[in-house]
C-alpha cells in the first residue's frame, strides 16, 4: 500500500464560495475557446438584442420649461452650477431657471427688443446681456435684496450689439455688432475695437483654452480670428455662405466648428484654414446654432428644419436626431457641463431638455447593471460592422418633411456626381480631376 497514489480533486474555496449571502453563486467556467464553438453566434445574438433594446429604450425627451411669452433667442449655462440656466427672449425678457425642479426662479424685462446674447462671468456671480436697444447690462445671478433686481452696470454701445462672450480669466468681455469690441466692466468705452471692413458681425466666442483667442462670424460670409493682446484682427476665412454661429472645442484649443447657412457644419483647424478638417452633413435647412460637449468629442447643432442633431467630431454624419411635433425652428442649443443633457430653445416659446444619449438610464446604476451595460456596449462595438446590426443602430424615424428634403438633397448630390463623372469620361485624361468633398468647399483665406 506504500506505493499507492491517489488523485485528489483540489479546489480553492475562493473559486466557488460567495463573499456574502447576497452575492450570486459563482459558476465554474472553462475559458478554453475549443470548448465553446458557438461563442461567436451566441455573442452576435446578444449584440442584436442589445442594439434592438437600445432603440426600444431611446426616449430622449425629458421635459420642457414653459413661461416665455415670445420665442427664445439666446441661452447661457452657469459655469459652476449644473442646475442653473439663463434664457433671453425676442420680447426682451430674461428668465433664470432651476433645471432640477424645472421652474423659473426669476424673470424680468432686460431690454427693449430682442435679447441678442447672454453670457455668465467665469465665477458665475454675474451675467451680461446684450440687446437691440444698444445696451450691455450686467446683472447679479442671485437676488439677496430688492436692489439686486436692478442691473449692476449698464454700458451704452454706439451700434446694435448682437453677441457677447466673456474671457476665461480676465475681467473683460467681447461684443460684436458693427465691429468687434473689447470691454472692461469698469469703463464706459471699449478698451479695443477690431475692424476689418465688414458690414456687421453677428456672433462672437472666446476660446476657453487659449483664452486670448476669439473668433466672430461676419455677414460677408467670413469667420474672423482675433487675439485680444493684438491691435488688429489676425486672419479671415471666407466660406460659400454665411456662418450663423461658432463653437470652440473645449479640449483642443485650435479646433472650432461653425454652423452654416448651406445646411452643413464645418470643423476648422486654426493652424490650417485653407480647407475644413471635416464637413458634417445631414441637416436639411440652415444650421442656426452649435455647442460642444465638455468632452470635446461631440457637439450638438440646432437647425431651421426643426431638428436637433448630435455629431461626433471626427464623423461626417449625425449619430442621433431629436424632434417633436410641437417643436418649431431652433434658435439656440446648449450641452450641459456634466455631459448628460442638451437644452434647446425654439421660436415657439419653449426650452426643451433632452438626454445626450437617448437610451441612457438616468439615476444610480447598480454594479451588476453597469457591468451588463458595459458588456452590451462592447458587443455592439464588436459587431458594429454587421449589416443587420448597422441597419438597426442607424435607423431613425424622422418627420415626412425631413424625409422628403433628404431625398431631394440626395438626388441633387447624385445628379452633380453623375454630371462630373460624364464630363470626366468624355474629356482628356486629367482634364477633370477628382476633387475630394473637403476641397470642394475650398475657402479664401486672408491675413
Beta strands, then each sheet from edge to edge (+ up, - down):
strand 1: 61-65
strand 2: 72-77
strand 3: 84-89
strand 4: 93-98
strand 5: 103-109
strand 6: 115-120
strand 7: 126-131
strand 8: 135-140
strand 9: 153-156
strand 10: 163-166
strand 11: 172-176
strand 12: 180-184
strand 13: 192-194
strand 14: 201-206
strand 15: 213-218
strand 16: 222-227
strand 17: 235-238
strand 18: 243-248
strand 19: 255-260
strand 20: 265-269
strand 21: 278-280
strand 22: 287-292
strand 23: 298-303
strand 24: 308-312
strand 25: 318-322
strand 26: 330-335
strand 27: 341-346
strand 28: 351-355
strand 29: 444-446
sheet 1: 1+ 28- 27+ 26-
sheet 2: 2+ 3- 4+ 5-
sheet 3: 6+ 7- 8+ 9-
sheet 4: 10+ 11- 12+ 13-
sheet 5: 14+ 15- 16+ 17- 29+
sheet 6: 18+ 19- 20+ 21-
sheet 7: 22+ 23- 24+ 25-
end
